[in-house]
Amino acid sequence: MKFMIDSSNIEDIKRIQSLGITDGITSNPSILFKNDGKRFEQLTKISKITKEDIYVQLYGKSEDEMYNDYLDVVKHMKNLFASYVIKVPINSIGLKVIKRIKNDYPNERFLGTAIYTYHQGVLAILAGCESIAVYYNRILIDETHPNNPNEVIALLRDYIDDSASKTFILGASFKSIKHVNEAIQFGAHSCTLAPNLFDELLDDSRVERDFKKFNEDSLCILDE
């Protein structure tokens, strides 16, 4: 398992990639909106600093709009020689787009995103998605449709294992490390985290205390 970076900020991506624990950069329109530059401008900058998969979400209100956006995205990413995965929200339009693209380009890779329920995740798996993004915190705070994100993840993991599917579960939409830990414990294969959560992963005063003590003691035993 490796984590993914949920950001398009170049300095954050560089800093977190240097840890050697990541395997991709996820983005969506809301993430890109937080940083300067149009979508393809930002994707170009990201491609220059990574060889990891770049997850690109399609735009459009209809099947045709999303399919045409797919053609634009692929053209741009291939011109960059970048490794990419196409993100598609799993609703009726998204499923139609995935089917249409797979008919024309059978080897395309997909992340089914905005997963809130078990059955929605199963639909994404049946559609041929390589991965599915379960929206952990959004499930947790949704009072209109109460659900348990850990249960959604566990049920999907059982389905994947029982059916020998190659789809992997990507935990997403986290606000705390506690929930990241729980997602992994209940079966998420990977998690995508905002930069501040990577900082929290490493923020442990006990480790820093021990690190400091080891270095102090080393001065007494190292050869001059």
C-alpha positions in Angstrom: 0.0 0.0 0.0 1.1 3.6 -0.7 -0.8 6.8 -0.2 -1.8 9.3 -2.8 -1.5 13.1 -2.7 -4.8 15.0 -2.9 -3.5 18.3 -4.1 -2.3 20.2 -7.1 0.1 22.5 -5.2 3.5 21.9 -6.7 5.5 22.6 -3.5 3.4 20.3 -1.4 3.6 17.5 -4.0 7.4 17.8 -4.1 7.7 17.8 -0.3 5.5 14.8 0.2 6.9 12.8 -2.7 10.3 13.1 -1.2 9.1 10.8 1.6 8.8 7.8 -0.8 5.4 6.7 0.4 3.1 7.9 -2.4 1.9 6.4 -5.7 -0.2 9.0 -7.4 -1.6 12.5 -7.4 -5.4 13.0 -7.3 -7.2 16.1 -8.3 -10.7 17.3 -9.1 -12.1 20.7 -10.2 -12.4 21.9 -6.5 -8.8 21.0 -5.8 -7.5 22.7 -8.9 -9.6 25.8 -8.1 -7.6 26.3 -4.9 -4.4 27.0 -6.9 -3.5 29.4 -9.7 -3.8 28.4 -13.3 -6.2 26.7 -15.6 -6.6 22.9 -15.5 -4.2 21.9 -18.2 -1.7 24.5 -17.1 -1.7 22.9 -13.6 -1.6 19.3 -15.0 1.4 20.3 -17.1 3.3 21.6 -14.0 2.5 18.4 -12.1 3.6 16.2 -14.9 7.0 17.9 -14.9 7.7 16.8 -11.3 6.3 13.3 -11.1 6.3 9.9 -12.8 3.4 8.8 -10.6 -0.1 8.4 -11.9 -2.0 11.7 -12.2 -5.8 11.3 -11.7 -7.8 13.7 -13.9 -11.5 14.2 -13.4 -13.7 14.7 -16.5 -15.9 17.7 -16.8 -19.4 17.9 -18.3 -23.1 17.9 -17.6 -24.0 15.3 -20.3 -22.5 12.1 -21.8 -21.3 14.0 -24.9 -19.7 16.8 -22.9 -17.8 14.4 -20.7 -16.7 12.2 -23.7 -15.4 15.3 -25.6 -13.6 16.4 -22.4 -12.1 12.9 -22.2 -10.7 13.3 -25.7 -9.1 16.7 -24.8 -7.7 15.3 -21.5 -6.1 12.3 -23.2 -4.6 14.4 -26.0 -3.1 16.7 -23.4 -1.7 14.0 -21.1 -0.3 12.0 -23.9 1.5 15.1 -25.3 3.1 15.4 -21.8 4.0 11.7 -21.8 2.3 11.5 -18.4 0.9 8.5 -16.7 -2.8 9.3 -16.0 -6.0 7.8 -14.8 -9.5 9.1 -15.7 -11.8 10.1 -12.8 -15.5 9.8 -13.4 -18.3 10.4 -10.8 -20.5 7.3 -10.6 -24.0 8.2 -11.6 -26.0 7.3 -14.7 -24.1 9.8 -16.9 -20.7 8.7 -15.6 -21.5 5.0 -16.2 -22.6 5.8 -19.8 -19.3 7.7 -20.4 -17.2 4.9 -19.0 -18.9 2.3 -21.2 -18.6 4.6 -24.3 -14.9 5.2 -23.7 -14.2 1.5 -23.0 -15.9 0.6 -26.3 -13.6 3.0 -28.2 -10.5 2.7 -26.0 -10.6 -0.7 -24.1 -7.4 -0.2 -22.2 -8.3 3.1 -20.6 -8.0 3.2 -16.8 -10.7 4.6 -14.6 -11.2 5.8 -11.0 -14.9 5.7 -10.1 -15.3 8.7 -7.8 -17.9 10.2 -5.4 -18.7 6.8 -3.9 -21.2 7.1 -1.0 -22.8 3.6 -0.9 -22.0 -0.1 -1.3 -24.2 -0.5 -4.3 -22.7 2.5 -6.0 -19.3 1.0 -5.5 -20.4 -2.3 -6.9 -21.7 -0.5 -10.0 -18.3 1.1 -10.5 -16.6 -2.3 -10.2 -19.0 -3.8 -12.7 -18.3 -0.9 -15.1 -14.6 -1.9 -15.1 -13.1 0.8 -12.8 -9.6 0.1 -11.8 -10.2 1.9 -8.5 -13.1 3.4 -6.6 -12.9 6.5 -4.3 -15.1 6.2 -1.2 -15.9 9.6 0.2 -15.2 8.9 3.9 -16.0 12.2 5.6 -18.8 13.2 3.3 -20.5 9.9 4.1 -19.9 10.5 7.8 -21.5 14.0 8.0 -24.4 13.4 5.6 -27.4 13.6 7.8 -29.9 13.3 4.9 -28.6 9.8 4.1 -27.0 8.4 7.3 -24.4 5.7 6.6 -21.2 4.3 8.1 -18.2 4.8 5.8 -16.3 1.9 7.5 -19.2 -0.4 6.7 -19.3 0.8 3.1 -15.6 0.1 2.8 -15.8 -3.3 4.5 -18.7 -4.5 2.4 -16.9 -3.4 -0.8 -13.7 -5.1 0.3 -15.6 -8.3 0.9 -17.2 -8.1 -2.5 -13.9 -7.4 -4.2 -12.2 -10.3 -2.4 -15.0 -12.8 -2.9 -15.3 -11.9 -6.6 -11.6 -11.9 -7.2 -11.9 -8.4 -8.6 -8.8 -6.4 -9.3 -10.4 -3.1 -8.4 -8.9 -1.3 -5.4 -10.6 0.9 -2.8 -9.2 4.4 -2.4 -10.3 6.1 0.8 -10.9 9.8 0.1 -12.4 12.9 1.7 -10.6 12.7 5.1 -10.5 15.3 7.8 -8.6 13.3 10.5 -5.8 10.7 10.8 -8.2 8.7 13.0 -10.5 8.2 10.1 -7.6 7.3 7.8 -6.6 4.6 10.2 -10.1 3.2 10.4 -10.5 3.2 6.6 -7.3 1.1 6.3 -8.4 -1.2 9.1 -11.8 -1.8 7.4 -10.3 -2.7 4.1 -9.2 0.4 2.0 -6.3 -0.6 -0.2 -5.0 3.0 -0.3 -6.0 6.5 0.8 -5.5 9.9 -0.8 -4.7 12.7 1.7 -4.5 16.4 1.6 -1.0 17.8 2.5 -1.9 18.8 6.0 -2.9 15.2 6.8 0.6 14.0 5.7 2.0 16.4 8.1 -0.2 15.0 10.9 0.9 11.5 10.0 4.5 12.5 10.9 3.7 14.8 13.8 4.6 12.8 16.9 6.5 14.5 19.7 7.6 11.1 21.1 9.4 10.2 17.9 11.1 13.6 17.8 12.1 13.2 21.5 13.7 9.8 20.7 15.3 11.0 17.5 17.0 13.8 19.5 18.1 11.5 22.2 19.6 9.0 19.7 21.7 11.8 18.1 22.8 13.0 21.5 23.9 9.6 22.6 25.6 9.0 19.2 28.1 11.8 20.0 29.5 9.6 22.8 30.1 6.5 20.7 31.0 7.7 17.3 34.6 7.4 16.2 36.4 10.7 16.0 
